[in-house]
Amino acid sequence: MLLLGGVHQLWGALVGSALLVWGGAELGQGLDYWRGVLGLVIMAVMVLSPSGVLGGLQGLWRRRSA
């Protein structure tokens, strides 16, 4: 959950937990292999944004406002 939300962010655990629960609920409705898809999404977030979702959003916000 921390890896998904962001380790260096105060709200990282909360955002990671919310995304994990929401993603599991949404993917579980229509896919038989939803755990595998959710695992791939988590790995993609770890590779593309090592600082987590919140860190990635902060980086985008800084680039946009600069």
The first five atom37 places (N, CA, C, CB, O) and aatype in JSON, in Angstrom:
{
  "aatype": [12, 10, 10, 10, 7, 7, 19, 8, 5, 10, 17, 7, 0, 10, 19, 7, 15, 0, 10, 10, 19, 17, 7, 7, 0, 6, 10, 7, 5, 7, 10, 3, 18, 17, 1, 7, 19, 10, 7, 10, 19, 9, 12, 0, 19, 12, 19, 10, 15, 14, 15, 7, 19, 10, 7, 7, 10, 5, 7, 10, 17, 1, 1, 1, 15, 0],
  "atom_mask": [
    [1, 1, 1, 1, 1],
    [1, 1, 1, 1, 1],
    [1, 1, 1, 1, 1],
    [1, 1, 1, 1, 1],
    [1, 1, 1, 0, 1],
    [1, 1, 1, 0, 1],
    [1, 1, 1, 1, 1],
    [1, 1, 1, 1, 1],
    [1, 1, 1, 1, 1],
    [1, 1, 1, 1, 1],
    [1, 1, 1, 1, 1],
    [1, 1, 1, 0, 1],
    [1, 1, 1, 1, 1],
    [1, 1, 1, 1, 1],
    [1, 1, 1, 1, 1],
    [1, 1, 1, 0, 1],
    [1, 1, 1, 1, 1],
    [1, 1, 1, 1, 1],
    [1, 1, 1, 1, 1],
    [1, 1, 1, 1, 1],
    [1, 1, 1, 1, 1],
    [1, 1, 1, 1, 1],
    [1, 1, 1, 0, 1],
    [1, 1, 1, 0, 1],
    [1, 1, 1, 1, 1],
    [1, 1, 1, 1, 1],
    [1, 1, 1, 1, 1],
    [1, 1, 1, 0, 1],
    [1, 1, 1, 1, 1],
    [1, 1, 1, 0, 1],
    [1, 1, 1, 1, 1],
    [1, 1, 1, 1, 1],
    [1, 1, 1, 1, 1],
    [1, 1, 1, 1, 1],
    [1, 1, 1, 1, 1],
    [1, 1, 1, 0, 1],
    [1, 1, 1, 1, 1],
    [1, 1, 1, 1, 1],
    [1, 1, 1, 0, 1],
    [1, 1, 1, 1, 1],
    [1, 1, 1, 1, 1],
    [1, 1, 1, 1, 1],
    [1, 1, 1, 1, 1],
    [1, 1, 1, 1, 1],
    [1, 1, 1, 1, 1],
    [1, 1, 1, 1, 1],
    [1, 1, 1, 1, 1],
    [1, 1, 1, 1, 1],
    [1, 1, 1, 1, 1],
    [1, 1, 1, 1, 1],
    [1, 1, 1, 1, 1],
    [1, 1, 1, 0, 1],
    [1, 1, 1, 1, 1],
    [1, 1, 1, 1, 1],
    [1, 1, 1, 0, 1],
    [1, 1, 1, 0, 1],
    [1, 1, 1, 1, 1],
    [1, 1, 1, 1, 1],
    [1, 1, 1, 0, 1],
    [1, 1, 1, 1, 1],
    [1, 1, 1, 1, 1],
    [1, 1, 1, 1, 1],
    [1, 1, 1, 1, 1],
    [1, 1, 1, 1, 1],
    [1, 1, 1, 1, 1],
    [1, 1, 1, 1, 1]
  ],
  "atom_positions": [
    [[0.82, -1.18, 0.0], [0.0, 0.0, 0.0], [0.87, 1.25, 0.0], [-0.94, 0.0, 1.19], [0.57, 2.22, -0.7]],
    [[1.93, 1.22, 0.78], [2.83, 2.36, 0.79], [3.53, 2.54, -0.55], [3.86, 2.21, 1.88], [3.72, 3.67, -1.01]],
    [[3.9, 1.44, -1.18], [4.56, 1.56, -2.48], [3.64, 2.15, -3.52], [5.06, 0.2, -2.94], [4.08, 2.88, -4.41]],
    [[2.38, 1.85, -3.42], [1.41, 2.38, -4.37], [1.13, 3.85, -4.13], [0.12, 1.59, -4.31], [1.1, 4.64, -5.07]],
    [[0.92, 4.23, -2.88], [0.59, 5.61, -2.55], [1.79, 6.53, -2.51], [0.0, 0.0, 0.0], [1.71, 7.67, -2.96]],
    [[2.88, 6.04, -1.96], [4.08, 6.85, -1.86], [4.7, 6.71, -0.48], [0.0, 0.0, 0.0], [4.06, 7.0, 0.53]],
    [[5.95, 6.27, -0.45], [6.63, 6.02, 0.82], [6.96, 7.32, 1.53], [7.9, 5.21, 0.59], [6.88, 7.38, 2.76]],
    [[7.34, 8.34, 0.81], [7.79, 9.59, 1.41], [6.67, 10.6, 1.61], [8.86, 10.21, 0.55], [6.92, 11.76, 1.93]],
    [[5.46, 10.17, 1.43], [4.31, 11.06, 1.58], [3.54, 10.71, 2.84], [3.39, 10.97, 0.34], [3.4, 9.54, 3.18]],
    [[3.06, 11.71, 3.54], [2.29, 11.49, 4.76], [1.0, 10.75, 4.47], [2.0, 12.82, 5.44], [0.59, 9.89, 5.25]],
    [[0.36, 11.07, 3.37], [-0.92, 10.46, 3.02], [-0.76, 9.27, 2.09], [-1.81, 11.49, 2.38], [-1.75, 8.77, 1.56]],
    [[0.47, 8.81, 1.87], [0.73, 7.72, 0.94], [0.02, 6.43, 1.3], [0.0, 0.0, 0.0], [-0.53, 5.76, 0.42]],
    [[0.01, 6.07, 2.58], [-0.65, 4.83, 2.99], [-2.15, 4.9, 2.78], [-0.34, 4.53, 4.47], [-2.77, 3.93, 2.35]],
    [[-2.73, 6.04, 3.07], [-4.17, 6.21, 2.9], [-4.56, 6.14, 1.42], [-4.63, 7.53, 3.51], [-5.52, 5.47, 1.06]],
    [[-3.82, 6.85, 0.59], [-4.11, 6.84, -0.86], [-3.86, 5.45, -1.44], [-3.25, 7.9, -1.6], [-4.66, 4.97, -2.24]],
    [[-2.77, 4.81, -1.04], [-2.48, 3.46, -1.51], [-3.55, 2.47, -1.11], [0.0, 0.0, 0.0], [-3.95, 1.63, -1.92]],
    [[-4.01, 2.56, 0.12], [-5.08, 1.66, 0.59], [-6.37, 1.89, -0.18], [-5.32, 1.86, 2.09], [-7.03, 0.94, -0.59]],
    [[-6.71, 3.15, -0.37], [-7.95, 3.47, -1.09], [-7.87, 2.98, -2.53], [-8.22, 4.98, -1.06], [-8.84, 2.41, -3.04]],
    [[-6.74, 3.18, -3.19], [-6.59, 2.73, -4.57], [-6.62, 1.21, -4.67], [-5.3, 3.26, -5.17], [-7.17, 0.65, -5.62]],
    [[-6.01, 0.54, -3.69], [-5.99, -0.91, -3.71], [-7.38, -1.5, -3.49], [-5.03, -1.43, -2.65], [-7.77, -2.44, -4.18]],
    [[-8.12, -0.95, -2.55], [-9.48, -1.44, -2.28], [-10.4, -1.13, -3.46], [-10.04, -0.82, -0.99], [-11.15, -1.99, -3.9]],
    [[-10.33, 0.1, -3.96], [-11.18, 0.5, -5.08], [-10.83, -0.31, -6.33], [-11.03, 1.99, -5.36], [-11.73, -0.8, -7.03]],
    [[-9.54, -0.46, -6.62], [-9.12, -1.21, -7.79], [-9.54, -2.67, -7.71], [0.0, 0.0, 0.0], [-9.98, -3.25, -8.71]],
    [[-9.41, -3.27, -6.54], [-9.82, -4.65, -6.36], [-11.32, -4.82, -6.54], [0.0, 0.0, 0.0], [-11.77, -5.8, -7.12]],
    [[-12.09, -3.87, -6.03], [-13.55, -3.95, -6.15], [-13.99, -3.78, -7.6], [-14.22, -2.89, -5.27], [-14.86, -4.5, -8.08]],
    [[-13.38, -2.82, -8.3], [-13.77, -2.57, -9.69], [-13.32, -3.7, -10.62], [-13.18, -1.24, -10.16], [-14.09, -4.15, -11.47]],
    [[-12.09, -4.14, -10.45], [-11.59, -5.21, -11.32], [-12.23, -6.55, -11.0], [-10.08, -5.32, -11.2], [-12.39, -7.38, -11.89]],
    [[-12.6, -6.77, -9.75], [-13.2, -8.03, -9.35], [-14.58, -8.26, -9.91], [0.0, 0.0, 0.0], [-15.06, -9.39, -9.95]],
    [[-15.23, -7.21, -10.34], [-16.59, -7.35, -10.88], [-16.6, -8.0, -12.25], [-17.26, -6.0, -10.96], [-17.51, -8.76, -12.57]],
    [[-15.6, -7.71, -13.07], [-15.67, -8.16, -14.45], [-14.56, -9.09, -14.9], [0.0, 0.0, 0.0], [-14.64, -9.65, -15.99]],
    [[-13.53, -9.26, -14.09], [-12.4, -10.07, -14.52], [-12.19, -11.26, -13.6], [-11.13, -9.22, -14.58], [-12.3, -11.15, -12.37]],
    [[-11.88, -12.4, -14.2], [-11.56, -13.58, -13.39], [-10.15, -13.48, -12.81], [-11.69, -14.85, -14.23], [-9.89, -13.98, -11.72]],
    [[-9.25, -12.84, -13.53], [-7.86, -12.73, -13.1], [-7.55, -11.33, -12.6], [-6.92, -13.1, -14.26], [-6.51, -10.76, -12.95]],
    [[-8.42, -10.78, -11.78], [-8.27, -9.39, -11.36], [-7.06, -9.19, -10.46], [-9.51, -8.94, -10.63], [-6.48, -8.1, -10.45]],
    [[-6.67, -10.21, -9.72], [-5.49, -10.07, -8.86], [-4.22, -9.92, -9.7], [-5.36, -11.28, -7.92], [-3.32, -9.16, -9.35]],
    [[-4.16, -10.64, -10.81], [-3.02, -10.51, -11.71], [-2.96, -9.15, -12.36], [0.0, 0.0, 0.0], [-1.89, -8.55, -12.48]],
    [[-4.11, -8.64, -12.79], [-4.16, -7.3, -13.39], [-3.78, -6.24, -12.37], [-5.57, -7.01, -13.96], [-3.04, -5.32, -12.68]],
    [[-4.28, -6.38, -11.16], [-3.94, -5.42, -10.1], [-2.45, -5.47, -9.78], [-4.76, -5.71, -8.83], [-1.83, -4.43, -9.53]],
    [[-1.87, -6.66, -9.8], [-0.43, -6.8, -9.6], [0.37, -6.12, -10.69], [0.0, 0.0, 0.0], [1.38, -5.47, -10.41]],
    [[-0.07, -6.25, -11.93], [0.6, -5.56, -13.04], [0.49, -4.05, -12.91], [0.0, -6.01, -14.38], [1.45, -3.34, -13.22]],
    [[-0.65, -3.56, -12.46], [-0.82, -2.12, -12.26], [0.12, -1.63, -11.17], [-2.29, -1.78, -11.88], [0.74, -0.58, -11.31]],
    [[0.24, -2.38, -10.09], [1.14, -1.99, -9.0], [2.59, -1.99, -9.48], [0.98, -2.94, -7.79], [3.35, -1.08, -9.16]],
    [[2.97, -3.0, -10.26], [4.34, -3.03, -10.79], [4.59, -1.87, -11.74], [4.61, -4.35, -11.5], [5.67, -1.29, -11.74]],
    [[3.6, -1.52, -12.55], [3.76, -0.4, -13.47], [3.93, 0.91, -12.71], [2.55, -0.3, -14.42], [4.75, 1.75, -13.1]],
    [[3.18, 1.1, -11.63], [3.32, 2.31, -10.83], [4.71, 2.35, -10.2], [2.23, 2.37, -9.73], [5.34, 3.41, -10.14]],
    [[5.2, 1.2, -9.72], [6.53, 1.17, -9.1], [7.64, 1.48, -10.1], [6.77, -0.19, -8.47], [8.63, 2.13, -9.75]],
    [[7.47, 1.03, -11.33], [8.5, 1.27, -12.35], [8.41, 2.7, -12.89], [8.35, 0.26, -13.5], [9.43, 3.38, -13.02]],
    [[7.2, 3.15, -13.2], [7.03, 4.45, -13.84], [7.08, 5.62, -12.85], [5.73, 4.48, -14.57], [7.47, 6.73, -13.23]],
    [[6.71, 5.39, -11.62], [6.73, 6.44, -10.61], [7.22, 5.87, -9.29], [5.32, 7.08, -10.44], [6.41, 5.5, -8.43]],
    [[8.54, 5.78, -9.11], [9.09, 5.15, -7.91], [8.66, 5.83, -6.61], [10.59, 5.15, -7.98], [8.69, 5.21, -5.55]],
    [[8.25, 7.08, -6.67], [7.81, 7.78, -5.46], [6.33, 7.59, -5.2], [8.13, 9.26, -5.57], [5.78, 8.22, -4.3]],
    [[5.67, 6.73, -5.97], [4.26, 6.44, -5.75], [3.34, 7.38, -6.52], [0.0, 0.0, 0.0], [3.8, 8.26, -7.25]],
    [[2.05, 7.18, -6.33], [1.05, 7.98, -7.03], [1.13, 9.44, -6.58], [-0.36, 7.42, -6.79], [1.11, 10.35, -7.41]],
    [[1.2, 9.67, -5.28], [1.25, 11.05, -4.8], [2.53, 11.76, -5.23], [1.14, 11.08, -3.28], [2.5, 12.94, -5.59]],
    [[3.65, 11.06, -5.19], [4.9, 11.65, -5.65], [4.86, 11.99, -7.13], [0.0, 0.0, 0.0], [5.37, 13.03, -7.55]],
    [[4.26, 11.12, -7.92], [4.1, 11.4, -9.35], [3.2, 12.58, -9.62], [0.0, 0.0, 0.0], [3.48, 13.39, -10.5]],
    [[2.12, 12.68, -8.85], [1.21, 13.83, -9.01], [1.88, 15.13, -8.58], [-0.07, 13.61, -8.21], [1.67, 16.17, -9.2]],
    [[2.69, 15.07, -7.52], [3.41, 16.28, -7.1], [4.43, 16.7, -8.16], [4.13, 16.04, -5.76], [4.59, 17.89, -8.41]],
    [[5.1, 15.73, -8.77], [6.05, 16.04, -9.84], [5.35, 16.69, -11.03], [0.0, 0.0, 0.0], [5.85, 17.66, -11.6]],
    [[4.21, 16.16, -11.41], [3.44, 16.77, -12.5], [2.99, 18.18, -12.15], [2.23, 15.91, -12.86], [3.03, 19.08, -12.98]],
    [[2.55, 18.37, -10.91], [2.1, 19.68, -10.46], [3.24, 20.69, -10.49], [1.51, 19.59, -9.04], [3.05, 21.84, -10.91]],
    [[4.43, 20.27, -10.06], [5.59, 21.18, -10.07], [5.99, 21.56, -11.48], [6.77, 20.53, -9.35], [6.31, 22.72, -11.75]],
    [[5.98, 20.57, -12.4], [6.33, 20.86, -13.79], [5.31, 21.79, -14.45], [6.45, 19.55, -14.59], [5.66, 22.65, -15.26]],
    [[4.06, 21.59, -14.09], [3.0, 22.39, -14.69], [3.02, 23.83, -14.19], [1.64, 21.76, -14.4], [2.77, 24.76, -14.96]],
    [[3.31, 24.02, -12.92], [3.29, 25.37, -12.34], [4.58, 26.13, -12.61], [3.05, 25.29, -10.86], [4.62, 27.35, -12.45]],
    [[5.63, 25.44, -13.01], [6.92, 26.12, -13.25], [6.98, 26.75, -14.62], [8.06, 25.15, -13.1], [8.0, 27.35, -14.97]]
  ]
}
